[in-house]
Each structure stands twice: as C-alpha cells, then as structure tokens.
Amino acid sequence: GDSVTQMEGPVTLSEEAFLTINCTYTATGYPSLFWYVQYPGEGLQLLLKATKADDKGSNKGFEATYRKETTSFHLEKGSVQVSDSAVYFCALSDSGGYNKLIFGAGTRLAVHP
Amino acid sequence: NAGVTQTPKFQVLKTGQSMTLQCAQDMNHNSMYWYRQDPGMGLRLIYYSASEGTTDKGEVPNGYNVSRLNKREFSLRLESAAPSQTSVYFCASTPGQQLLLAGYTFGSGTRLTVV
C-alpha cells in the first residue's frame, strides 16, 4: 500500500540555520503531497502542498518540490527561527480515494537561539 | 472561530471502561476523520466518514466504533478501553471535493490515558 517515510528526529538547529527534512513516498498512481506542522499542544495545520510532479509548494519561507523521479518531497527553509520549533509531518493522498491522507511518522524540529 | 472542536481535551480511563470522544465542525464539510497519534508512528486512520450517513474503517479500527450523527458531528466510541488505546486522538474534516486545495482541518486533540 501507499506509505510515507520521513527522516527521524529530533533535528536540532541554531537560529538562522538551513533546514532540510527528508520525505520519500511509495504510491500507486499520482498522489498529492502535503506538509503539516504541529505546534506544542495543538492540532496539525497545513503548511504547504503540491498536486503534481515538479510543483513547488511554499508558505512562511518553507518550500518543497514534488520530485516524481526520486519519489521525494523534502521540506526546506533557508533560515529557521525559534518559532519554527514544532513537529513536521509529510503526507500523501491515498490512491484509494475518499480524500484519505497517509502520514509519515513526523520529525521534531528544535531551534535554539 | 470556525473550525473543528473536540471534547474532552484530556481523559483517564480504567481498563474496561467505555467512553465517547466528541467531534464537531462548523465549516459545512462533507468528510470527517478520526486519527490516533502515537510516538514514532505518526497519525493512523481509525475511521472516516466520506459524507453524512456513511462510515468506513481505516487502518486501525479494532476496538472502536463511530457515529456520523449529522453533517456536523462525528463521534468515536471505545466500548471497552485497553491500555493499547492510550494515545492522542485527532478529528479532522475536509470539504470533500477540495482536499487538494484545502487539506484537512484538525481539532486540537484528545489525550487519552488508559490505566
């Protein structure tokens, strides 16, 4: 079945460092890909998305490009802030339909001043 | 504020007790979902309701039941709680036809501990 694999955390960075969180997927068909962010004590929020190959999703300085050839959707940010500390989830739309999302295990990011 | 409301936020149960987790959305969304979140395992789908009047099993439905009471409300019931059901439960909704545009809207979660 479809699945998502994320790099294990935690990822610990200093403020203004460059961030990459790796995400690869296995899917039949042509899924849409998403990044969600979860701040402490809160539910998940959509961060960005891409619906077809070579699309780049972007929001709040974060970017991810849908790479069909490498089945990847890596999350990047050029300069992280302490406020970016959160758990990040990569997800894909289930080929089985009904708008179901399949999530990765999540990657915790801690940014220190 | 419009969104997804989950109650309660915290609950401690004894093994064998039953309870219902409540979820309501006020965005006129068609589809609703229940996920559980466990460390190192991400979110796993328990049950979903593609539209009012329908429910279907997800990846981990055993030990749970659901009711789509109306378009707004989607409840999750644990008939006989087990320690393995200790988790954080999230309800989510989406318009139904616009997942690709809107994604999911999540509630803030229910942290359940079964002792």
HADDOCK unambig.tbl for C-alpha pairs under 7 A between the chains (distance, minus, plus):
assign (segid A and resid 32 and name CA) (segid B and resid 100 and name CA) 6.96 0.50 0.50
assign (segid A and resid 42 and name CA) (segid B and resid 108 and name CA) 4.90 0.50 0.50
assign (segid A and resid 43 and name CA) (segid B and resid 106 and name CA) 5.56 0.50 0.50
assign (segid A and resid 43 and name CA) (segid B and resid 107 and name CA) 5.53 0.50 0.50
assign (segid A and resid 43 and name CA) (segid B and resid 108 and name CA) 4.17 0.50 0.50
assign (segid A and resid 43 and name CA) (segid B and resid 109 and name CA) 6.09 0.50 0.50
assign (segid A and resid 44 and name CA) (segid B and resid 106 and name CA) 5.82 0.50 0.50
assign (segid A and resid 45 and name CA) (segid B and resid 106 and name CA) 6.98 0.50 0.50
assign (segid A and resid 46 and name CA) (segid B and resid 103 and name CA) 6.57 0.50 0.50
assign (segid A and resid 51 and name CA) (segid B and resid 100 and name CA) 6.82 0.50 0.50
assign (segid A and resid 98 and name CA) (segid B and resid 50 and name CA) 5.94 0.50 0.50
assign (segid A and resid 99 and name CA) (segid B and resid 96 and name CA) 6.71 0.50 0.50
assign (segid A and resid 99 and name CA) (segid B and resid 99 and name CA) 6.16 0.50 0.50
assign (segid A and resid 103 and name CA) (segid B and resid 42 and name CA) 6.15 0.50 0.50
assign (segid A and resid 103 and name CA) (segid B and resid 43 and name CA) 5.79 0.50 0.50
assign (segid A and resid 104 and name CA) (segid B and resid 42 and name CA) 5.49 0.50 0.50
assign (segid A and resid 105 and name CA) (segid B and resid 40 and name CA) 5.37 0.50 0.50
assign (segid A and resid 105 and name CA) (segid B and resid 41 and name CA) 4.61 0.50 0.50
assign (segid A and resid 105 and name CA) (segid B and resid 42 and name CA) 3.58 0.50 0.50
assign (segid A and resid 106 and name CA) (segid B and resid 42 and name CA) 5.58 0.50 0.50
